Amino acid sequence: VEVATYIKQLGCETAAHMPCIYLTEEAALQNLKELKEAGIENILALRGDEVPGRERAHVFEHASDLVAFIKEKEPDFNVIGACYPEGHTEAKTLAADIRNLKTKVDAGASELISQLFFDNALFYRFLERCEIAGINVPIEAGIMPVMNAKSVLRMSKMCESRVPEKLAVLLDKWGSDTALLKEAGIAYASEQICDLAARGVDGVHLYTMNHPCVSRRIWSNVKPFFV
């Protein structure tokens, strides 16, 4: 709430992140009250990651439960959901993941932000599956600029996101040179976004990884395609 309020005061629209597996109903209502009083209009409803040894609240088992709760209690909020172009790591099949996503949208999510991906072709196939399933809300593409070879491979493993050959070659060639990999990562992300823009993507979410200078460079590269 504090961070979202600060960003809002700077004159920049923001979305408050609300992970829910450890939330009680009372805590969720308090969060909604504080966000509403601060003038926050957007909430990214997430299940959130489990912390080993910590007991769930067992109130909101899935993000779709929180979405439905928000739309029931405070329907004026714009609720955003997450989606997974290569499938959620806990989903048994891609089809099951799409069904779960449809549940989230039907509960009231008005737009979606995707998990990071490095292969646009996988994202386009995901959009086709969403269209077939009747998921017709805007879907923003999640792009993470490559900055560190080890972190990319770690995130790829954690999210089960495929590293395509084109990116693997960059990591192999310049993975040990931080400066060169940074430049290659900016170029790779910019190329990804240009291709997405050419195909009419609904929006792009940059995973900045606390590197604002990199985000500014990428935005400078792709801005002509969005304004």
Buried (B, 14 or more C-beta within 10 A) or exposed (E): BEEBBEBBEEEEEBBBEBBBBBBEEEEBBEBBEBBEEBEBBBBBBBBBEEEEEEEBBEBBEBBBBBBBBBBEEBEEBBBBBBBBBBBBEEBEEBEEBBEBBBBBBEBBBBBBBBBBBBBBEBBBBBBEBBEEBEBEBEBBBBBBBBBBBEEBBEBBEEBEBBBEEEBBEBBEEBBEEEEEBBEBBBBBBBBBBBBBBEEEBBBBBBBBBEBEEBBEBBBEBBEEBEE
